[in-house]
Amino acid sequence: MRSALNCVRFKLMNDKLKYRGRHVSDADIDFIGTLIDANPEASRRQLSIKLCEAWNWVQSNGQLRDMVCRSLMLELDRANLIKLPEARFRAVNNAIRHHSADLVAYDSTPLSTQLRELKPLEFTQVRRTRYEKLFDALIQAHHYLGYARPVGEHLKYLISAKSKPIACLLWSSAPRHLGPRDRFIGWSAQARRQNIRFIAYNNRFLILPWVKVQYLASYVLSNILKTLSDDWKRFYSHPVYYAESFIDPERFRGTCYRAANWYFLGKTKGLGKDAKTTKPNRSLKNVLGYPLTSDFRDKLCDEDFGNHSLRFETNIEENVFITNCKYAEEV
């Protein structure tokens, strides 16, 4: 931590501190200090909200970047550049809470049949619905990586046949740096920073172990992509134009992705986002991608596209109902 704080001070001396895509100058530090002094009764959360409002620091969906702002203020406090008020409460251990799922009862009767006998399948977006706990429990119990609460934007799909769950798909925000994908798209660093939110990452894909149906996996992948962008727009007020996923070749061949016409783009470097060296510290993954529109490169490579899109999409009605996808009752 000490080296990290020294790094913060060094960057400030050169007026080059950058935190989560935002440049922070000495004048900004002074502004934060003045804001704290002017609001002596405010909590840390209230201060971060006031700062977001003053800076107009918002997410792509128009929501304040409250948590990011709070993290910035905490780093500055630790570096003795500002003085935050004492924390008023301590949160529970989120690392534990976010990596667990409640136990939920479900039907695990073996199912072995032909795909045509199962149709039509129901693709249900279950995030923020009464079925979300079932989704989380299935992933926790039967996916080899288990369940971990995604960070950032994400959607959860429960696929059912005759009201019986048979598969789960989790989509989340895309990783910021991914060489094979970045070269395939051909975007600049600025365009990537601006438009990374228009990519959806297939974080988990599970065919439940008691389900034995040939061609089911590729059929699910093909059909989920027909509604993914519209569903994303419903939740986050912007679409996605590209989908991606990783496959561990030591475990899987990725046949269903290839059968669904996904592109193999190359391999990861096996470093992970927090790697301290260039030496691989995990298995190399195959990188697969699928463009959702024919003009995906034009959109993703446009350094101003995200700004134009935000101005247009913030006017979209929040209660758009997507007719192509069956939504569960929201709670």
C-alpha positions, 0 to 999 in steps of 0.5 A: 500500500505504501508504494501505491500511495507514493505513486499517487503523490508522484502523479499529483506532483506532475498534475497527472493523477488519473483515477478510473478514467478521470484526471484529478488535478491539484485544483480538484483536490482543493475543491474536495477539501473545500467541499468537506469543510463546507459540509461538516455533518455529511457522511462519506456517502453524502460527500461522494454524492455531492462531489459526483453532482458537482463534477457531473461524474456519471455512468453511461446510464446517467447514474452517479458514479458514487462508489468510484467517487467514494473510492477515489476520496478514500485513496486521497484520504489514505495519502493524507491529501484530504481528511474524510470524516470518520466512517459511520458504519462498517459494511459486512465482508462483501468478499464473502457475501458476493461469492455465495448463493442461498440454497434453493430447492429445484427439480433435478429429475434427469431429462434426456430427449430430442431438442425438437421435443423441448421447444419452445424454450423460455428465455427468462431474464431473472435479474431483480426478479423472484427467480434470481436466487434460483439462478444463483443457486444453480450456478453455485452448485453446478458450474465449475467456477461457482457463483460470484456476484458480477461487478458492473452491468450484468444480466442473468438468463434462466432457460426453461422447457415446460417450466423446468430449468435446463440452462443458465447464462450470465452476462456482465461488463467486458474486461477492459484489456483483451488483446485478441478482441482489441485487434479484431475490433481495431479500435484505438485506446480512446475508443476502447475506453469510451465504448467498452460498455457496448460489449457484453461478456458471457461470464457463465454458461451452464447446461444443467448436468441432468439435462442430456439434449443434443445441440441444446447448447448451441441452440441456446447461444444462438437464440439468446443473442437475438434479445441480448442487446434489447434486454441490455437497453431495457436495464441500462439505457444502452444496447450492446453491439458485440458479445465475447467469452473465454473458453478454458481449452484444458476443460472444454473444446468450445464446440457449442460456440463454434456451432453457433458461429462465434469467432475464435480470435486467439488466446489470453496471456494468462496474466489476469487483471492484477498481474504484477509481472508478464509471467502467466499465472493461470491457464491460457483461455481461448477468446471467442467473439460474436458481432451483434450488428454488421456495423459493430466496428464503425460504432465501437471504433468511433471515439465520439460514438459513446457520447452521441449514444448517451445523449440519445439513449437517456431519452428512452422510456425506462419501462420498455417491454421487450416482446422477444424475451419472456420476463419474469415477474419483477420484485 
